[in-house]
Amino acid sequence: MKEMLIILVSAILVDNFVLSKFMGICPFLGVSKKIDSALGMSVAVTFVMCMATALTWPIYTFFLAPFELDYLRTVAFILIIALFVQLIEILLKKFMPPLYKSLGVYLPLITTNCAVLGVTLLNIDNTYDFAQSIVNALGAGLGFMLALILFSGVRQKMESCNVPKALQGIPITLVAAAITSVSFVGFSGVVEGLFK
Amino acid sequence: MSNLKVLLNGIIKENPVFVLLLGMCPTLAVTTMAVNGLGMGLATTFVLVCSNIVISLVKRFIPKAVRLPCFIVIIAGFVTIVGFLLQRFVPSLYSALGLFLSLITVNCIILARAEIFASKNGVGKSALDGVGMGLGFTLALFLMGSVREILGVGTWFGIALTKQLIEPMKLFVSPAGGFFTLAVLIAIINILTKYKISKKKIGCGGCEGCPSAEACASLNEEGDEK
């Protein structure tokens, strides 16, 4: 149990996927203008991350690893993620139109989100077992959510600021991201302190 | 467009990182050292050229509805090949790039070029476009890596430069330094191109040819209405 908590907390705060591992920068910069779209995107990402891990971990462990096909994992995983996202989109559209309306628009954005492929590959690299992998995926998703929501708050404040012409648009957004990222450095000792 | 124009387009006018703002994740993540930036750039160039060639060859046989999964699988295949080559011949770079080597698969530049260029043009032009875009990406990563290594460690390609003169600023090799260096570089290019970049509307900037552009645009419209 303690081990699970360590994985969860370090995935959310210490090794934050966006701010310290640089995965999923595109949605981080693209969908963080409004808090509600940031929330919708990160819920969809968290869901896909957990489901993708639940699918890819058994496929790697029971099909690829025993036959020494582990070099095929990038190809296999991205195919699984792409198919899964497409499937979810179709199912939601058919059976749960209200949910599709609120989450559906985010789904096509997720296939090319490197955080999803990243978390599935990372679970294999770290030799996590099934439960640990799911917890890690959940933590990565929640960390993504935290970063996106915090950052969208920062960005909304920034809209009313008078920014030098050269820094307008992307550059000032990146400076803000740098400062947000510095604030996460403060968490680096948290895990050791909490679970001594 | 003449062949030379196609080639130069990617390096300068439409530099994937500084102007199109694509492929931000590897740009920020692996550029703590100049040599890593260069290696990542060249690996991506290889994948980009090969996938552009193959996709422009098979474009007629791929049904439109499933083209994105098809493109991604072709790209992933080449990424695996690059992984093998690096592991065998440059193991130090292989371990330095780590996970981000596999993540070349989901680099938006490659998919974007497949979508906007390779699926509409012949083999020769697509290959040239791949070389141009790849070199543009390599140039950007090399610049980022050089700035961060010189300021953050005081060395360049491992050779001590300013190490003895001034205390290296560790911030620049930290994640925050990555964001900051990219911000300053884009701001400089912004001035040089007479503020072309600040006119871009959406955060990630690379909407043209991005597979998710439609969803992204509808999101931002929704936001604007509110």
Interface residues (C-beta under 8 A of the other chain):
Chain A: L19 S20 K21 F22 M23 G24 I25 C26 P27 L29 G30 V31 S32 K33 K34 S37 Y71 L72 R73 T74 V75 I78 L79 A82 L83 Q86 V105 Y106 L107 P108 L109 T111 T112 N113 C114 L117 G118 L121 L122 D125 K165 A166 L167 Q168 G169 I170 P171 I172 T173 L174 V175 A177 A178 I179 S181 V182 V185
Chain B: L21 M24 C25 P26 L28 A29 L68 P69 I72 V73 A76 G77 V79 T80 G83 F84 L99 S102 L103 T105 V106 N107 C108 L111 S174 P175 A176 G177 G178 F179 F180 L182 A183 V184 I186 A187 I188 N190 I191 Y195 I197 S198 K199 K200 I202 G203 C204 G205 G206 P211 S212 E214 A215 C216 S218 L219 N220 E222 G223 K226
